[in-house]
């Protein structure tokens, strides 16, 4: 149940529906943001397939299957959000392009990206944090640190054993550390964002 508490809290507190790049296999945020989660999943054999392929109606972006690449995609989506805010005519132009019916933007839109702690060892994670903080992008990261990164304990994978401690020095980055298996503190933390 731990992997569902924080995403559920985010879904209840983050409006409007963000561009979502969820971690494939275990992130419930895609379903929580997508009120019609059953509709989306019914087209796929497994929940992981549905999350990997995305769903434009629910703002769930298709992601690559390679670990950590969703971070770079999220930066691009967040940059597009700022671009559309600064250039209102760009959205109208995008709507005229092939697949333009998928182009949309709402005021105060954010981008949500999630991953497990193992993905934070990828260069894309650090590159995306640098870009997000330097450009003050509307980007929300959720890193589920279950103490075991892919196949090794977190102490072997992450210097110091805590990704939240490592990223605290990024300027403008709000870091919240919460036990995702305890639903009330997890949901309180999510609502503060």
Secondary structure in CASP SS format (residue, H / E / C, confidence):
PFRMAT SS
TARGET T0000
AUTHOR 0000-0000-0000
METHOD secondary structure of the structure
MODEL  1
X C 1.00
X H 1.00
X H 1.00
X H 1.00
X H 1.00
X H 1.00
X H 1.00
X H 1.00
X H 1.00
X H 1.00
X H 1.00
X H 1.00
X H 1.00
X C 1.00
X C 1.00
X C 1.00
X C 1.00
X C 1.00
X E 1.00
X E 1.00
X E 1.00
X C 1.00
X C 1.00
X C 1.00
X C 1.00
X C 1.00
X C 1.00
X C 1.00
X H 1.00
X H 1.00
X H 1.00
X H 1.00
X H 1.00
X C 1.00
X C 1.00
X C 1.00
X H 1.00
X H 1.00
X H 1.00
X H 1.00
X H 1.00
X C 1.00
X C 1.00
X C 1.00
X C 1.00
X C 1.00
X H 1.00
X H 1.00
X H 1.00
X H 1.00
X H 1.00
X H 1.00
X H 1.00
X C 1.00
X E 1.00
X H 1.00
X H 1.00
X H 1.00
X C 1.00
X E 1.00
X C 1.00
X C 1.00
X C 1.00
X C 1.00
X C 1.00
X C 1.00
X C 1.00
X C 1.00
X H 1.00
X H 1.00
X H 1.00
X H 1.00
X H 1.00
X H 1.00
X H 1.00
X H 1.00
X H 1.00
X H 1.00
X H 1.00
X H 1.00
X H 1.00
X H 1.00
X H 1.00
X H 1.00
X H 1.00
X H 1.00
X C 1.00
X H 1.00
X H 1.00
X H 1.00
X H 1.00
X H 1.00
X H 1.00
X H 1.00
X H 1.00
X H 1.00
X C 1.00
X C 1.00
X C 1.00
X H 1.00
X H 1.00
X H 1.00
X C 1.00
X C 1.00
X C 1.00
X C 1.00
X C 1.00
X C 1.00
X C 1.00
X C 1.00
X E 1.00
X E 1.00
X E 1.00
X E 1.00
X E 1.00
X E 1.00
X H 1.00
X H 1.00
X H 1.00
X H 1.00
X H 1.00
X C 1.00
X H 1.00
X H 1.00
X H 1.00
X H 1.00
X H 1.00
X H 1.00
X H 1.00
X H 1.00
X H 1.00
X H 1.00
X H 1.00
X H 1.00
X C 1.00
X C 1.00
X C 1.00
X C 1.00
X E 1.00
X E 1.00
X E 1.00
X E 1.00
X E 1.00
X E 1.00
X C 1.00
X C 1.00
X C 1.00
X E 1.00
X E 1.00
X C 1.00
X C 1.00
X E 1.00
X E 1.00
X H 1.00
X H 1.00
X H 1.00
X H 1.00
X C 1.00
X H 1.00
X H 1.00
X H 1.00
X C 1.00
X H 1.00
X H 1.00
X H 1.00
X H 1.00
X H 1.00
X C 1.00
X C 1.00
X C 1.00
X C 1.00
X C 1.00
X C 1.00
X C 1.00
X C 1.00
X C 1.00
X C 1.00
X C 1.00
X C 1.00
X C 1.00
X C 1.00
X C 1.00
X H 1.00
X H 1.00
X H 1.00
X H 1.00
X H 1.00
X H 1.00
X H 1.00
X H 1.00
X H 1.00
X H 1.00
X C 1.00
END
